[in-house]
Amino acid sequence: MRAVAAVVIALALVRTARAEGPQPFDQLPAVSSRGPLSVDGGLVLALPATWQTGLSTGVGAGVAYGRTFALGVRASWSTSTESSLAWTVSHDDYRLRVTGAVQRAAGRGVFALRLGLGPTMVYEDRVRNQGARAGLTGSALETTALAAMPAGELEAVVTVHVGGPWLMLMSGGPSLLVSDGAWHSGWGTLLSVGWQP
Amino acid sequence: MRRALALAALALAACGKLQGTGGIVPPLVTFNVSFTGDLTPLRPVGITETKSLQVGLVWGAQWLTEPFCVLPAESTAAAAVIAAGCRDSYGFVPARVDVSAPVAADGTASLPLFQLPTADVLIGDVTARVAYASLVVYDDRDGNNILSLSRPQRLPSGGDDGPSTSNTPDSADIIYGASFLTMTAPDQRVAYREGAFNTTGAFYPRAGCGAPPPGFSIVAAGGFTPMSALTATLAGTLPQEVPATCAEEPSATIVDVTAQAPSVVDEVGCDERTDDGSSRYREPPVDAPDLTDRVSACAHLSTFETGGLAGFDGGAVDGGAADGGAGLETSIVQFVVSGRSTDRCKGLTHYTLRGCRESVTCALPDWDFTAKPPSWWTCH
């Protein structure tokens, strides 16, 4: 008897849920974005700038101005650590970009193709494994270096107007960097929250 | 403002060399050795030249000699076996052979070390542990660029049970000197210390000397006499070094190694099968073992070796195991044989009529000839 009652209740709940269906479009939070300026910032996941392995994680932010064609600047920092028998090496990748984007609105969304060009600075920190235990100090234990390299990336950007001036952005695409006269390909992604008044 | 812009431009143009995980790996430490002496008169018979003189870093083992070698000999025959078959109880015993480097024509050598000693050669707990190493000069005659150790050559066992009892041929490498040979002679040794230093530790003790500095260092001690070691042991203390002979120096200190006859320094290259002071027993073969160039004796086992039992009937010696480990004689007799005089390493073979490889008083013996000993057995 109890089992029958439970099944009836469950079916009733299912029917109720079906009856509700997706939220009508006109009941979603209203979008108030009207201006050409947008600001965003969020989580960066990318291939380390000069390594062809590992994952560099960090944060990034940018400003863009424009409608169909938008110009902007972006900056990001991400870090990754790799090790060998002798070394533990951390790379902090600082990316500064001037960006240009072509974008098109579709409902609450905006699809864009964004090209970024600028320097990538890599701060390298190398620690000799077991060096501290062995009593090494100074440069025998740890060395640092800073290098700046020209780089760029082409990203696909999807922006969704969540409500009011708030946006959610996802972007990603291939990147290219010149280091020691050689081209290094890579990729990068960004998941961020934006604001467009 | 202009300065800020200039700094920004400089930062953008920075072109430091990134090395990643590549590049030259610097050693954690480099030891320097100076080897002096003429090898010509020291070469063993049949050796006319030095193939490749090298210096090797050998980490020391925490090793205890077996009771037969330290207890008073019960007979002159047993004393002769001890003299022929027991290594120096205070000698340096290798645990692990580390890197080697060639000795230059002027006798100098630099020995870079790229890895810390492994945990198995560090003695102590994680808050206070230390490792000691000897710098061994040798002729690398097998050409493998590392000191190859030898092991004592033992007589065969009568049975075929248990681990292989076959002998490994002696190493072809010839040792001509070591910075740390025995605790009863002056030494210079490599020390590696992590954490605090346990001054009561009996691992190649240097009581009376300063503690090795943290990390790598070269420490020295003048050595103590066997009698002072015995006296100190009975008093429950460590034998004292003469402070004036002690030194605790940086790792860059040049370690002096003097050429010595291989017969004097061979033991530093002798590996041991056990390091806990226990004896290994063998089943008497049916036919008499080849005793050519060996010294043998019948000797009673001590309570150290029987776990306090007085005999195979299970009776306990007065006091038994509770005798404080005084090492009293039992009624169990062994036939103990030394190695050959030509062997690189000293060692003993223990035959007993009954027992197991690791104990003569095991409940289920692997062999038992007490009722009918082999015809050649003369120990009663």
Interface residues (C-beta under 8 A of the other chain):
Chain A: T50 W51 E82 S83 S84 A86 W87 V89 H91 P119 M121 V122 E124 R126 R128 Q130 G131 R133 A134 G135 L136 A140 A145 L146 A147 A148 S179
Chain B: A11 L12 A13 A14 C15 G16 K17 L18 Q19 G20 T21 V25 P26 L28 V29 F114 Q115 L116 E194 P214 G215 F216
